């Protein structure tokens, strides 16, 4: 009983300290607005539930890294295998990126995960991760312009 209470206290302390940043990460992944992010909240809830379920077996593993890894894996499975689950809303710079580009960009630039770690997490070669990140950064820094329809003038008859 005492071990369960200790486990709950430790986990609650972890969530109190890390949930804000983890929710921001999830929100960036789903490309939802910060004040309207139900997919990000669901993603985070599942990742935290997994971390809690394995809490006693972490044995020196950083629970933040574990939860972030769960966020990434769940996002990847949902976005790549069930098309449209995390469909980005129209607008917003991250909404222009593919789910894979968003995941790589968020992990590397926002979370500071090394390229090699990102590659291992996604099961991709490091060179592929680098190419995805560069393409995503180019899109974010130089978004494609929307085509403006030409106005055709008609001479009065």
Phi and psi in degrees as a GROMACS rama.xvg file:
@    title "Ramachandran Plot"
@    xaxis  label "Phi"
@    yaxis  label "Psi"
@TYPE xy
-65.0907  -35.891  UNK-2
-65.6377  -39.4798  UNK-3
-63.9699  -39.7785  UNK-4
-67.1566  -39.8177  UNK-5
-64.4209  -44.901  UNK-6
-58.4465  -46.3073  UNK-7
-62.4009  -42.588  UNK-8
-64.2235  -44.2363  UNK-9
-61.5769  -44.5859  UNK-10
-65.9504  -42.7601  UNK-11
-60.3297  -40.4214  UNK-12
-64.7672  -41.1427  UNK-13
-60.9403  -48.6066  UNK-14
-62.1037  -42.1003  UNK-15
-59.836  -36.2914  UNK-16
-86.3163  -27.3369  UNK-17
-113.002  -16.9179  UNK-18
-61.4816  -37.1288  UNK-19
-61.254  -49.9345  UNK-20
-67.0795  -40.7585  UNK-21
-63.7282  -37.6123  UNK-22
-66.1941  -38.8679  UNK-23
-62.3331  -41.8307  UNK-24
-61.5409  -46.9101  UNK-25
-61.9548  -39.0778  UNK-26
-66.1016  -39.5597  UNK-27
-64.7573  -39.7857  UNK-28
-63.3795  -43.2973  UNK-29
-82.2982  -10.2539  UNK-30
60.0783  31.1879  UNK-31
-91.3093  157.257  UNK-32
-65.5557  143.623  UNK-33
-57.0196  -29.8784  UNK-34
-93.9114  0.663603  UNK-35
-146.705  77.846  UNK-36
-130.503  59.006  UNK-37
-64.1087  -35.242  UNK-38
-67.6905  -41.2825  UNK-39
-63.7769  -42.0235  UNK-40
-64.1705  -40.2878  UNK-41
-66.5236  -42.1628  UNK-42
-58.6732  -46.3343  UNK-43
-66.1753  -41.1377  UNK-44
-59.4341  -44.2488  UNK-45
-64.9698  -41.3195  UNK-46
-65.5365  -42.0218  UNK-47
-66.8678  -37.4051  UNK-48
-61.9163  -40.4232  UNK-49
-65.4387  -41.7242  UNK-50
-63.1928  -43.0183  UNK-51
-63.1134  -40.1835  UNK-52
-63.5426  -28.9014  UNK-53
-106.786  12.1637  UNK-54
-53.4129  -46.1119  UNK-55
-69.8854  -17.7795  UNK-56
-100.36  3.92872  UNK-57
-63.0559  -38.9149  UNK-58
38.233  69.2765  UNK-59
90.0248  -12.1435  UNK-60
-75.8426  138.95  UNK-61
-70.6257  120.101  UNK-62
-62.7485  -29.0413  UNK-63
-64.7766  -47.9632  UNK-64
-60.7114  -41.1928  UNK-65
-60.5944  -46.8026  UNK-66
-68.1133  -41.2259  UNK-67
-61.634  -41.003  UNK-68
-62.316  -41.4561  UNK-69
-64.0857  -40.5415  UNK-70
-56.9395  -48.6688  UNK-71
-63.6766  -45.4905  UNK-72
-65.3481  -45.937  UNK-73
-63.7645  -41.91  UNK-74
-61.9769  -47.0661  UNK-75
-60.5237  -46.3868  UNK-76
-61.5653  -44.3047  UNK-77
-69.4327  -42.4143  UNK-78
-78.0641  -34.3775  UNK-79
-95.1823  -28.3058  UNK-80
-100.677  -26.2569  UNK-81
-121.177  79.5845  UNK-82
-45.0513  129.948  UNK-83
92.6968  -7.18774  UNK-84
-59.8127  -43.2776  UNK-85
-111.885  49.23  UNK-86
-63.5813  121.83  UNK-87
-69.7197  147.393  UNK-88
-69.8234  157.253  UNK-89
-63.8863  145.862  UNK-90
86.8062  171.253  UNK-91
82.4623  139.62  UNK-92
-67.0758  -37.4827  UNK-93
-71.2511  -25.2283  UNK-94
-66.5827  -17.2371  UNK-95
-80.3724  -15.2397  UNK-96
-88.6583  152.623  UNK-97
-70.8278  160.004  UNK-98
-54.9777  -40.1302  UNK-99
-64.899  -42.8653  UNK-100
-63.246  -43.365  UNK-101
-60.2733  -45.2722  UNK-102
-61.0978  -48.6325  UNK-103
-63.0394  -45.9118  UNK-104
-63.2046  -45.2193  UNK-105
-65.3256  -45.2125  UNK-106
-62.096  -45.0143  UNK-107
-80.7188  -46.1447  UNK-108
-88.6418  -40.503  UNK-109
-84.0141  -44.9874  UNK-110
-90.5461  -15.8351  UNK-111
73.0654  26.0165  UNK-112
-77.4614  132.688  UNK-113
-63.2902  152.655  UNK-114
-56.2807  -42.2803  UNK-115
-64.8615  -40.2922  UNK-116
-66.9579  -41.4228  UNK-117
-61.526  -44.3661  UNK-118
-60.9943  -44.9463  UNK-119
-64.0799  -41.6984  UNK-120
-62.0144  -40.102  UNK-121
-91.4487  -7.4328  UNK-122
69.5846  34.8364  UNK-123
-121.65  155.312  UNK-124
-65.8244  149.053  UNK-125
-57.8737  -36.118  UNK-126
-63.4585  -37.8346  UNK-127
-66.624  -42.6511  UNK-128
-62.167  -41.5889  UNK-129
-61.7208  -43.7181  UNK-130
-64.4905  -42.0243  UNK-131
-62.4154  -44.3333  UNK-132
-63.5398  -44.0357  UNK-133
-63.2574  -41.7941  UNK-134
-63.4915  -42.3283  UNK-135
-64.8333  -42.8065  UNK-136
-64.1922  -39.2413  UNK-137
-62.4969  -40.3775  UNK-138
-66.2772  -41.9313  UNK-139
-68.4197  -42.3644  UNK-140
-76.757  -29.9688  UNK-141
-134.155  72.1069  UNK-142
-61.9763  144.427  UNK-143
-64.5646  141.496  UNK-144
-83.3436  142.049  UNK-145
-75.1513  139.017  UNK-146
-67.8187  133.001  UNK-147
-95.3776  124.924  UNK-148
-65.9316  140.223  UNK-149
-77.3847  140.307  UNK-150
-93.2784  122.387  UNK-151
-97.4588  121.794  UNK-152
-88.6589  134.781  UNK-153
-109.698  128.806  UNK-154
-70.0249  137.995  UNK-155
-62.9381  144.285  UNK-156
